[in-house]
């Protein structure tokens, strides 16, 4: 494979993180984790919609048991915002 592949950047590496629809591990490397988080955001969360913490957890739990870590990474990474009291979340981009 070369850098000139027509495939979208990172598509292969995100798929490699899953086995039978489940995330095998949360990547430690920031760039790889960012690819995963963007994928999760685009897969589970619509723009202009507010989600409860429970809804966010339920969506993330479909791919990994540690939904709180994934939720925290999404907020820290700027992909989701949450209200000060943590009761609701919104997709940023």
C-alpha positions as CSV (number, residue, x, y, z in Angstrom):
1,X,0.0,0.0,0.0
2,X,1.1,3.5,-0.7
3,X,0.2,6.9,0.5
4,X,-1.6,7.6,-2.8
5,X,-4.4,5.1,-2.1
6,X,-7.8,6.4,-2.9
7,X,-9.2,5.1,0.4
8,X,-10.0,7.8,3.0
9,X,-7.2,8.5,5.5
10,X,-7.4,6.4,8.6
11,X,-10.3,4.2,7.4
12,X,-8.3,1.0,7.6
13,X,-6.7,1.7,10.9
14,X,-10.1,2.4,12.6
15,X,-11.6,-0.8,11.3
16,X,-8.5,-2.7,12.6
17,X,-9.5,-1.5,16.2
18,X,-12.7,-3.6,16.1
19,X,-13.4,-7.3,16.2
20,X,-16.9,-8.6,15.6
21,X,-18.3,-5.0,16.0
22,X,-16.6,-4.5,19.4
23,X,-13.6,-2.2,20.1
24,X,-10.7,-4.4,21.2
25,X,-8.9,-1.7,23.1
26,X,-8.9,2.1,23.4
27,X,-5.8,3.3,21.7
28,X,-3.1,4.8,23.8
29,X,-1.5,6.8,21.0
30,X,-3.3,10.2,20.7
31,X,-3.4,10.3,16.9
32,X,-4.9,6.8,16.7
33,X,-7.4,7.5,19.5
34,X,-8.4,10.7,17.7
35,X,-9.2,8.6,14.6
36,X,-11.4,6.3,16.7
37,X,-13.2,9.2,18.5
38,X,-14.0,10.9,15.2
39,X,-15.4,7.6,13.9
40,X,-17.5,7.1,17.1
41,X,-18.8,10.7,16.9
42,X,-19.8,10.3,13.3
43,X,-21.4,6.9,13.9
44,X,-23.4,7.5,17.0
45,X,-24.1,11.2,17.4
46,X,-26.2,13.5,15.1
47,X,-25.4,17.2,14.8
48,X,-27.9,19.6,16.4
49,X,-29.2,17.0,18.8
50,X,-28.9,16.9,22.6
51,X,-28.2,13.6,24.3
52,X,-28.5,12.6,27.9
53,X,-25.6,11.0,29.7
54,X,-27.5,7.8,29.6
55,X,-28.0,7.9,25.8
56,X,-24.3,8.6,25.3
57,X,-23.3,5.7,27.6
58,X,-25.7,3.3,25.9
59,X,-24.4,4.2,22.4
60,X,-20.7,3.8,23.5
61,X,-21.4,0.6,25.5
62,X,-22.4,-1.0,22.2
63,X,-18.7,-1.0,21.2
64,X,-16.9,-1.0,24.6
65,X,-17.7,-1.6,28.2
66,X,-15.7,1.4,29.4
67,X,-18.2,3.9,28.1
68,X,-17.2,6.5,30.7
69,X,-13.6,6.6,29.5
70,X,-14.8,7.0,25.9
71,X,-17.3,9.7,26.9
72,X,-14.5,11.6,28.7
73,X,-12.2,11.3,25.7
74,X,-14.9,12.6,23.4
75,X,-15.4,15.7,25.7
76,X,-11.7,16.3,26.2
77,X,-11.1,15.9,22.5
78,X,-13.7,18.6,21.7
79,X,-16.0,16.2,19.8
80,X,-18.8,16.4,22.3
81,X,-19.6,19.3,24.7
82,X,-21.5,18.8,27.9
83,X,-23.4,21.0,30.2
84,X,-21.7,22.1,33.5
85,X,-23.8,19.6,35.5
86,X,-23.0,16.8,33.0
87,X,-26.7,16.2,32.3
88,X,-26.6,16.7,28.5
89,X,-24.2,16.4,25.6
90,X,-24.0,17.7,22.1
91,X,-21.9,16.9,19.0
92,X,-19.5,19.7,18.2
93,X,-18.5,18.8,14.6
